[in-house]
Amino acid sequence: MVAFLGMPDAVAFEIFGFEIRWYALIITTGLMLGFWLILKRSGKYGINTDHLYDIFIFTVPSAIIGARAYYVFFEWDFYRLHPEKIIQIWNGGLAIHGAVFAGIAAVYFVCKHHKLKFLSTLDLMAPSLILGQAIGRWGNYFNMEAYGSETTLPWAITVIENGQMINVHPTFLYESVWNFMVFMVLMLIIERKKKFEGQTVCTYFIMYSLGRFFIEGLRTDSLYIMGLRTAQLVSLGLIALGIAGYIILGKRAAKMPLAEVAGEEVAEEEDGEEDQA
């Protein structure tokens, strides 16, 4: 059987003897396209582009550090014996959940500093995040990582394990396709018809995590905690968080117009009393 994708070279090209890897180029492309989309959509949210550059400057390094720290933490048995490899992120080993958590924390602090609406800012960023993830997954292909168990399906990819060539599930491809679908839902449905601040990012949590939960079950390189796949546990937590957000934020948004009307009526009554006096 011939796998539908060949075995790639991890190195794109060299400059003065320094290797430029596809992994780094693809991750960078995802970041740049994602940020371009944020800038393009920023007018709808009324956010100053200078503030968005501040968010980018603080969030990107925070996300990279968080992604690496998360991965190293769960693979500490290896990295404590090879500490020199901790900084070698060009060889892979960036966990998206670590990037998301660290990135959201960075966004929160920048929003607090500039007095921006945190949930609204996350709504602006969520489609760009999932687009970047969809693109970034192809970096796993060029590093020959994040693939699944053996399969005879015609869309298998060929990898080398223990000196043998085997055909496996291209789970990076599954997730990339799923992420593009989530991106389209966020942009074409949620962003056009959303009813409350935070709905886009809550939808991102639910949809991305739903796909990740099932795809993770096919992978052979999962991170584990107490014998359970870490990504699946985190995915369940994010699905619960997204559903809770829909309930809590949706109810809050439904009450807001009534509260505003009540406030106007009180103000009118107070004005009337002052006129009578």
DAHUPE-V793661 format. One record per backbone hydrogen bond with DSSP energy under -1.0 kcal/mol. NH is the residue of the N-H (numbers start at 1). CO is the residue of the C=O. E is the energy in kcal/mol with one decimal. If there is no record, write none. Layout:
NH,CO,E  NH,CO,E
This chain:
4,156,-1.4  12,20,-2.4  13,20,-1.4  15,18,-2.5  18,15,-2.0  20,13,-3.1  22,10,-2.4  25,21,-1.9  26,22,-3.0  27,23,-2.3  28,24,-2.3  29,25,-2.2  30,26,-2.3  31,27,-2.1  32,28,-2.6  33,29,-2.6  34,30,-2.1  35,31,-2.5  36,32,-2.4  37,33,-2.1  38,34,-1.8  39,35,-2.4  40,36,-2.2  41,37,-1.8  47,42,-1.5  52,48,-1.5  53,49,-2.1  54,50,-1.7  55,51,-2.2  56,52,-2.5  57,53,-2.7  58,54,-2.0  59,55,-3.0  60,56,-2.1  62,58,-1.2  63,59,-3.0  64,60,-2.3  65,61,-2.6  66,62,-2.7  67,63,-2.7  68,64,-2.2  69,65,-3.0  70,66,-2.4  71,67,-1.7  72,68,-3.0  73,69,-2.5  74,70,-1.6  76,73,-1.0  78,75,-1.4  79,75,-1.9  80,76,-2.6  85,82,-2.0  86,83,-1.4  88,85,-1.2  89,87,-2.2  91,88,-1.4  92,89,-1.9  95,67,-1.8  99,95,-1.6  100,96,-2.7  101,97,-2.3  102,98,-2.2  103,99,-2.6  104,100,-2.6  105,101,-1.9  106,102,-2.1  107,103,-2.4  108,104,-2.4  109,105,-1.9  110,106,-2.1  111,107,-2.8  112,108,-2.4  113,109,-2.0  114,110,-2.4  116,111,-2.6  121,117,-2.2  122,118,-2.2  123,119,-2.2  124,120,-1.9  125,121,-1.8  126,122,-2.2  129,125,-2.3  130,126,-2.2  131,127,-1.9  132,128,-2.5  133,129,-2.1  134,130,-2.2  135,131,-2.1  136,132,-3.0  137,133,-1.8  138,135,-1.6  139,136,-2.1  140,137,-1.0  142,138,-1.6  143,139,-1.4  144,141,-1.1  145,140,-2.4  148,169,-2.9  149,218,-1.6  151,167,-2.1  156,153,-1.7  157,168,-2.2  159,166,-2.6  161,164,-2.9  164,161,-2.0  166,159,-2.7  168,157,-2.8  169,149,-2.2  171,169,-1.9  173,170,-1.1  174,170,-1.9  175,171,-2.4  176,172,-2.0  177,173,-2.7  178,174,-2.4  179,175,-2.9  180,176,-2.1  181,177,-1.9  182,178,-2.4  183,179,-2.5  184,180,-2.1  185,181,-2.1  186,182,-2.7  187,183,-2.4  188,184,-2.9  189,185,-1.9  190,185,-2.1  191,186,-2.7  193,189,-1.7  194,190,-1.4  199,196,-1.7  202,198,-2.2  203,199,-2.3  204,200,-2.1  205,201,-2.4  206,202,-2.2  207,203,-3.0  208,204,-2.2  209,205,-1.4  210,206,-2.0  211,207,-1.9  212,208,-2.6  213,209,-2.4  214,210,-1.4  215,211,-2.5  216,212,-2.7  218,215,-1.9  219,216,-1.1  220,147,-1.6  225,228,-2.6  228,225,-1.7  230,223,-2.7  233,229,-1.9  234,230,-2.7  235,231,-2.2  236,232,-2.1  237,233,-2.0  238,234,-2.5  239,235,-2.4  240,236,-2.2  241,237,-2.2  242,238,-2.7  243,239,-2.4  244,240,-2.5  245,241,-2.3  246,242,-2.1  247,243,-2.1  248,244,-3.0  249,245,-2.2  250,246,-1.2  251,247,-2.0  252,248,-2.1  253,249,-2.4  254,250,-2.0  255,251,-1.5  256,252,-1.2  259,255,-2.1  260,256,-2.3  261,257,-2.4  262,258,-2.6  263,259,-2.1  264,260,-2.0  265,261,-2.3  266,262,-2.1  267,263,-2.0  268,264,-2.3  269,265,-2.3  270,266,-2.3  271,267,-2.1  272,268,-2.1  273,269,-2.2  274,270,-1.9  275,271,-1.9  276,272,-2.1  277,273,-1.9
